[in-house]
Amino acid sequence: MRLKLSPATMAVLAALSAACLAADTDVVSQRGRKFTPDAIRVVPGTTVRIANDDRVTHHLYIDQSDMKFDSGEQAVGVDVNLRFDHEGHFAVRCAIHPTMHLDVTVAPEGAP
């Protein structure tokens, strides 16, 4: 037996799916050789999408005892996804532009 859905029902389901996906992803832009925003707070399990909206290449990294990450060169127009699974404070930096700083705080909802 096949279930037939009306176009209106399919549109509602698509919108709900998009909203659920968006709830678990935060977006940070790189433009003008800076992160916007430059500080975010997320819950554990959140993926942060960092978009290179700049006119230059970037190179993201985190070098901390509780998290290591290295994107390699991030070309213009390319997104990098970082998933933060555990609580803490994380410093995302650009190896090419040392003045670029993104500070990520990961804590449960409602935590101080």
MOCORKA-V178043 format. One record per backbone hydrogen bond with DSSP energy under -0.5 kcal/mol. CO is the residue of the C=O (numbers start at 1). NH is the residue of the N-H. If there is no record, write none. Layout:
BEGIN
co=CO nh=NH
co=CO nh=NH
END
This chain:
BEGIN
co=2 nh=4
co=3 nh=5
co=6 nh=10
co=7 nh=11
co=8 nh=12
co=9 nh=13
co=10 nh=14
co=11 nh=15
co=12 nh=16
co=13 nh=17
co=14 nh=18
co=15 nh=19
co=16 nh=20
co=17 nh=21
co=18 nh=22
co=19 nh=23
co=20 nh=24
co=21 nh=24
co=22 nh=25
co=24 nh=47
co=26 nh=49
co=28 nh=51
co=29 nh=31
co=29 nh=36
co=30 nh=53
co=31 nh=34
co=34 nh=31
co=36 nh=29
co=38 nh=103
co=40 nh=105
co=42 nh=107
co=43 nh=46
co=46 nh=84
co=47 nh=26
co=47 nh=49
co=48 nh=50
co=48 nh=82
co=49 nh=28
co=49 nh=51
co=50 nh=80
co=51 nh=30
co=51 nh=53
co=52 nh=77
co=58 nh=74
co=59 nh=95
co=60 nh=71
co=60 nh=72
co=61 nh=93
co=62 nh=69
co=64 nh=67
co=67 nh=64
co=69 nh=62
co=73 nh=75
co=74 nh=58
co=75 nh=78
co=78 nh=52
co=80 nh=50
co=80 nh=82
co=82 nh=48
co=82 nh=84
co=83 nh=85
co=84 nh=45
co=84 nh=46
co=88 nh=106
co=90 nh=92
co=90 nh=104
co=91 nh=93
co=92 nh=102
co=93 nh=61
co=93 nh=95
co=96 nh=98
co=97 nh=94
co=97 nh=100
co=99 nh=101
co=100 nh=94
co=102 nh=92
co=102 nh=104
co=103 nh=40
co=103 nh=105
co=104 nh=90
co=104 nh=106
co=105 nh=42
co=105 nh=107
co=106 nh=88
co=108 nh=111
END
